[in-house]
Structures are given as structure tokens and as C-alpha cells.
Amino acid sequence: MAQVKDYTEIVGNSVIEELFAVGERASSLTIQHVNSTAVGGGVAEILTRLVPMMNELGVKTKWDVIKGGERFFSITKKMHNALHGVAENFTDDDWAHFLEVDRDNARSMNFDSSVVFIHDPQPIGLVEERAHLNNKWVWRCHIDFSEPRENVWLFLKDFIEQFDGAIFSAPAFSRPLSTRQFLISPSIDPLSDKNRDLDDAYIDSIFERFQIDRKRPVITQISRFDYLKDPVGVVKAYKLVKRYIDCQLVLAGGGATDDPEGEKVLNEVREAAEGDKDIFVLLLPPSSDLEINALQRGSTVVLQKSLKEGFGLTVAEALWKSRPVIASAVGGIPLQIKHKYNGILTHSIEGTAYWIKQLINEPNFARELGKNGREHIRQNFLITRHLRDYLLLSLSLFQDKDIVYL
């Protein structure tokens, strides 16, 4: 795994020096991260890289994962959908079961760190332990909070306001709260297997393994198989393009242990793709970072046609690889893409299809978008910035000032 100083060539020596200076200031703190899955999804991916880097900077940091059964994760999936505006039904017994699982987890965990970061709704009930402790707690929201269903929002609000602060990924997600709020966007690790440079021979070998023809245009979306990623909508957009351009579609991704709907969505995608030999639906295991990297790098156009999106790290990944990206103008995606400067923002299946055709037919424009996209990610959405923000936030919790600029 990369060391902090290995990022010097990418971000510059001054950024690395600042990180070690902030780490020294924060070395008296201990930090704990808690989420609901160790594998699958952007949260686990970020923590896999951030936690070792925090420790390397001298800030003792640990990462815990809560446990839950099938019913618990079915409830939290409904909560996730409802926070994205989907109508879901909850019973009093659902809420009670959710809290019972969180309380069971709390009894088996040790919250002795200076700062406890609780990621997303699944472990939010753990904050009840804060009343018995003399430390700081922060709720980190990674999902699109712009139009939550009121019943779920009000349920969570009571818990969020017990925290010392709440972090959101985009300004649109901020809500009326009595606790302090922070804006910290997620990040990618440019030296991870998913994002590091690859040679052309390896990229070719991956396309050959999946029998994808690199001599013809390749349209790719990398995402979990989730309704909110709209993979069936991607198939529809591809079919509109296919009428005019001999192209191929790759839908590749895995699942997360806290998402019980993934298999159903995957089956619907396979049904939508049935009979078209140029559609490749790839269910990839968690160890497929190099394959994902190669698929993105070898693609003509990369899509992220989400209906809702907390941030959309796959957009940052593809932009970092200088790929032309077409993505929905939802959630945190507009923070990453400036329309027609470093990518394309769309609002419909037809708009997505239109821009796919444009970028395939105008390769010089596509290359310019990719070039600008990589620089935008380098300046704003790499793990070194994310690491600095978390450490500065942790330090700020022990200051008396009401306003903190990160």
C-alpha cells in the first residue's frame, strides 16, 4: 500500500508537508470510524485507504463494522431509498428492530477514541452511547439528502442532533439542524489499484478476457447493481445509440453486503440486455480493482446515469483516467463535472444517448474533456485533500469557535 510521501509527485511537496504538520498537531487525538460493511461501496473503499494513512501521520485510528441480519439490512435499504425520495413503508416494529440491532452492536463495541465518525444511517443509533462518554461524535452522510422522505428524515434528525457535527458531501444535502455542519466531499486514491496507471498490454488483456472488442466504441458504466444507478436506463440509452453507431456496452460492478436488492436489479439488467451480444453485464468480485481500472481506461465513453447520487466516486475515477464522462446532474456529480468543460451533465435517457453519439463522433472534443477532467480531480478530489479535511475537522471539535473553514 502506498505511503503518504508517495503522493508527492501527484500533488506536490507542499501538500505533503502540510499533511505531516496537521498530523503532528492531531497526534494527541485518537479516531474511530464505524460503518456497516467492510467490502463493497464507496464508504468501505475510502476507509480502506484513509485509516492506514491517518495512522501513518501519527494519529491512532481504528475502523469498526457493525453487524446485522437480513431484516436489519432490508430496513436500512428502505431507509436509504426513502432518503433518496422513494416512497417506502415502515412499521413501528421496523424502527424498533433497527434500534435494537444498533444497541446490540453498541454493547459489544468500545468507543474510547477522542473522535468517533459514524458513517451513514445504518449505525446512527450508536450515538446513544455518547451521553455516557467524554468524547466527540460526528455523523458522516455519504448519500443524497436533497429530497428525503419526511418520516425517515425526522426519525434520523433526533439522532443527528446528538452528534457534535454532521458532514455532508454537497451543499444541496445540508438540512436545518441544531448541530454544526461541515462540507467535505469524498475522494479517490490515485495510487490504488483502481486508479493507478496501467500499461496498454494489460488493458488489452482485460478486454480480451471479457471478449470486448476495443476496435469498436465501448460505452461503460461501473456501478453497484442498484435501482438508483439506473442500469436499465443505461441499456435504453445504448440501444438508441446503437441505431446509428456500431458500439458496445459494458455494465460492470459488484454488490455490497448491506444491499439486499442487488441480485434483483442484476437479473433485471440481464433481462434488458438479453439477445444483444454487444452488451456485457459483468458481476465482478470485490478483488476486481485492476479490472475496473482497465475497463474504464479502455472505454471510449464512461457513463454514470444515476437517478440519485451521494457523490459518485466512479465519476472521479473515470475523470482521473482522462476519460470523457457523461453523468446525470444529480447529487455530488455537478461538483465534479462542469458541463462541456470537463464532462457532460444530462437529465434523461435521450440526452445521454445524444451526448454518447457526440463524443464518439468528435474524438478531439472528447479528449479535451478528459484532459480537463483529470486536472479538476487532481485539484479537488484526491485522498490527500480528504485526509487533511478529516484531521482539521477533528481538531476543530476541540476549539470554542463557532465557525470553522476547512
ABEGO torsion letter per residue (X at the ends): XBBAAAAAAAAEAAAAAAAAAAAAAAAABBBBBBBABABEEAAAAAAAAAAAAAAAAGBBBBBBBBBBBAAAAAAAAAAAAAAAGBBBBBBAAAAAAAAAAAAAAAAABBBABABBBBBEAAAAAAAAAAAABBBBBBBBBABBAABBBAAAAAAAAAAAAABABBBBABAAABBBBABBBBBBBBBBBAABAAABBBBAAAAAAAAAAAGBBAABBBBBBBBBBBAAAGAAAAAAAAAAAAAABBBBBBBBEBBBAABAAAAAAAAAAAAAABGBAABBBBBBBAAAAAAAAAAAAABABBBBBBABBAAGAAAAAAAAAGBBBBBBBBEAAAAABBBGAAEBBBABAAAAAAAAAAAAABAAAAAAAAAAAAAAAAAAABAAAAAAAAAAAAAAAABABABBBX
